[in-house]
Amino acid sequence: MSAPTASPRPVPAQARPRGRGRVRTPLLHTVASLGLLVMSAPFLWMALSAFKTRRDLTASPPVWIPSEWTLSNFSTLLDQLDMPRYFLNSLIVAVLVTLCNLLFCSMLGYALAKLEFAGRSKVFGVVLAALMVPGNLLILPLYVLMTKLGLIDTYAGLVLPFAAGAFGVFLMRQFMQSIPDELLEAARIDGAGEWYIFWRIVLPLVKPALATLTIFTFLGSWNNFVWPLIATNDPDKYTLPVALATFANDPNRTVGGGNGMLMAGSLLVVLPVLLVFVVLQRHFTQGIATAGLK
């Protein structure tokens, strides 16, 4: 009887040079820090300029840190512009657009991902085709449509054109495809209807996608400038970006104080977006990480 052959000994993997890793990590951190500084510099300049006096705003060379902190830019801005009204208009439009997108995009995404119906692939093809159409091409037909419907200078005219978007439908469809079909079939066997499955089972499982869609939609609607500028003639319906642009083009605006008020108004525009991102940051990060696994 032949002697048993010894199993080959595993060859140890070559150890990665530690010196290269020790050099690469600080280098990556330095590059990332420089990129963050370059990207955040305009925001920091805007935020600091909102608290500068006219002397600091017109100083040459420019100064970053205010020599004297002041809130006069905010108080003057509130005196010259009806900021609460414009803020309320922007908030109403952004919230309604976001809620409509969360509802309609999730419903259509669920239908495209989990329901069988004739022409489903064609509908999804239309969604993909809509992603490739530049939004500016739709401004003229949207304006004609809203004019014929009598929705100019109304909240409905500002909300309805953006109540659902191709990106939101695509995002929700991709996330909902990861839900096991067996889970939905088990619910159907237990007697659950499609509405119950959608509201009680599917939506709780796609919270990261909903948070991601909320941030993108709210950000896009809050910062939207072109459509509110075209669809509103009544100053009482102006949103914050339109009101600030109108104020910036006012020939009666003084250079020093006007720039300070513009910076203060821009800071007020950015703060709600930052608040939404901070609240939904955990779900947003989870959604981005999950999207990379699909």
Stockholm file with secondary structure:
# STOCKHOLM 1.0

chainA/1-294         MSAPTASPRPVPAQARPRGRGRVRTPLLHTVASLGLLVMSAPFLWMALSAFKTRRDLTASPPVWIPSEWTLSNFSTLLDQLDMPRYFLNSLIVAVLVTLCNLLFCSMLGYALAKLEFAGRSKVFGVVLAALMVPGNLLILPLYVLMTKLGLIDTYAGLVLPFAAGAFGVFLMRQFMQSIPDELLEAARIDGAGEWYIFWRIVLPLVKPALATLTIFTFLGSWNNFVWPLIATNDPDKYTLPVALATFANDPNRTVGGGNGMLMAGSLLVVLPVLLVFVVLQRHFTQGIATAGLK
#=GR chainA/1-294 SS CCCCCCCCCCCCCCCCCHHHHHHHHHHHHHHHHHHHHHHHHHHHHHHHHTTCCHHHHTCSSCCSSCSSCCCHHHHHHHHHSCHHHHHHHHHHHHHHHHHHHHHHHHHHHHHHHHCCCTTHHHHHHHHHHHHTSCGGGGHHHHHHHHHHTTCTTSHHHHHGGGSSCHHHHHHHHHHHTTSCHHHHHHHHHTTCCHHHIIIIIIHHHTHHHHHHHHHHHHHHHHTCCHHHHHHCCSGGGCCHHHHHHHHHTCTTCCHHHHHHHHHHHHHHHHHHHHHHHHHTHHHHHHHHHHHTTC
#=GC SS_cons         CCCCCCCCCCCCCCCCCHHHHHHHHHHHHHHHHHHHHHHHHHHHHHHHHTTCCHHHHTCSSCCSSCSSCCCHHHHHHHHHSCHHHHHHHHHHHHHHHHHHHHHHHHHHHHHHHHCCCTTHHHHHHHHHHHHTSCGGGGHHHHHHHHHHTTCTTSHHHHHGGGSSCHHHHHHHHHHHTTSCHHHHHHHHHTTCCHHHIIIIIIHHHTHHHHHHHHHHHHHHHHTCCHHHHHHCCSGGGCCHHHHHHHHHTCTTCCHHHHHHHHHHHHHHHHHHHHHHHHHTHHHHHHHHHHHTTC
//
